[in-house]
Amino acid sequence: MISIPSNSIKQTLNQYLFQYRSVFKKRSYLLFIWSISAIICVEEVRSVRFLYDNFIKKYCHKTLNSFYYFLSYANFSCDALLTTTVKIALSLISDEMKQYTTIFLTIDDTLQAKFGNKFDCYYKLFDHTSKNGTPYLNGHCFVSLVINIPVFIGRQVRYLSIPVGYRLYDKQQTKLQMAAALINIVMSLLKEFQVILLCDSWYPKGEVIEVVKAHANLDIICAVRHDTALYDFPPAPTGKRGRPRKYGDKLDIRNFAYDEKVGDYYVATRQALTNLFGTQTVTITVTVRNIEPFASPRVFLSTVAAQDIRIFKEHEVKGISTEPEKQKLLPYLAYSLRWNIEVIFYEHKFFWSFGNYMVRNQSAIERYVNLIGIAFAFVQILPFISRRFEGYQFQSPQVTKHAVADQLSQELIFETFVQKLENSKIYYAVMSAVSNFLGLDEAV
């Protein structure tokens, strides 16, 4: 077989995926590598069969059924895949920077329409974003977790958002329980970091709140309903008999002082108490476009004070103002990182063929979308671990994917060609030519 040079993208991919080796048995691990390679190299994935016919069978002697078996019945855990992805992401943070680091976790769910009711976990689901005349959608719901890793560039920081896990909603657990389980798995690896959970108004309740309370290094910045009960601090004890008041007077967000303006919104912020966190002081931020009609206010809650967010103490975070007059708004400004999970959902669906799975059972569906997440994470992380691809840092993952796909396809084509040569002199000449050719590919 041709000797692939050290700057080979195939060798780089194999070294990266070797981090997942302990999750699989030997036969399954080979199928895992070929599945990830195919997802990266094929422009549009229409089905597992499409991957096999258009890529895998050209370079691999495994049968199509072995890939269906791998997705449906192979003995490996999606939780183990999630754990490995998080470990790889954390390796981007140097030991000396850990004390300054704040990691943001984002939890959310996304819907995927499917046509045909032969799929497991196929339900009629409420879709608040639907624009087709009906608020309902037939298909699947996935709960997803994204980890936002700070990348230090001098004193400035940029956050890299990496999807680490998808779970298929099956009505055996609520979405809150599934989200809590994902957070618990990740938090076991983040004990030495300050961690802040970002989520919309669906998730700050029940099991998710209990998870936040269970981890001393975990806080939450979230949107909440505008009618959430907010209270002032209790008055000082009067010395009279009876239990002292737990809360002060109920607060009306209309009476807050809207003395700041961020973009098109007037912003008010103050400390308060809420039933969600009992006697723990929280920071409440309210935004409204027009104060007079006070239409469509948005309320945000943070269990961490602005001055206690580590990342903002010593570093400037791109896209988030740390000017002194904006200090009290830092929890609200940090919430903007939650939008990255929506961007990832969009990219997965429109560029990574997220919804084009043609497998029916729950295990296969869940594993397939997690393989897409692993391939996506690889092209995001690659520019930070390979000098050859440094030019792609913070570029669109699709751009990096195309560059990787072109070079990986070239190497596989030449490798397959040289394998079939029988004359040793020709073999050596071609091997040298191929090695020189592959060395010309550089990231720009």
Secondary structure, DSSP 8 states (H G I E B T S, - for coil): -----TT-HHHHHHHHHGGGGGGS-HHHHHHHHHHHHHHHH-SS---HHHHIIIIIHHH----HHHHHHHHHT-S--HHHHHHHHHHHHHTTS-GGGGGG-EEEEEEEEEEEE-SSS-STT-EEEE-TT--SS-SEEEEEEEEEEEEEEEEEETTEEEEEEEEEEEEE--SSS-HHHHHHHHHHHHHTT-TTSEEEEEE-TTSSSHHHHHHHHH-TTEEEEEEE-TT--EE-------S-SS---SS-SB--GGGS---EEETTEEEEEEEEEETTTEEEEEEEEEEES-TTTT-S-EEEEESS-GGG-THHHH-EETTS---GGGGGGHHHHHGGGGHHHHHHHHHHHHHS-TT-----SHHHHHHHHHHHHHHHHHHHHHHHH-GGGGGGTTS-HHHHHHHHHHHHHHHHHHHHHHHT---HHHHHHHHHHHHHHHTT----
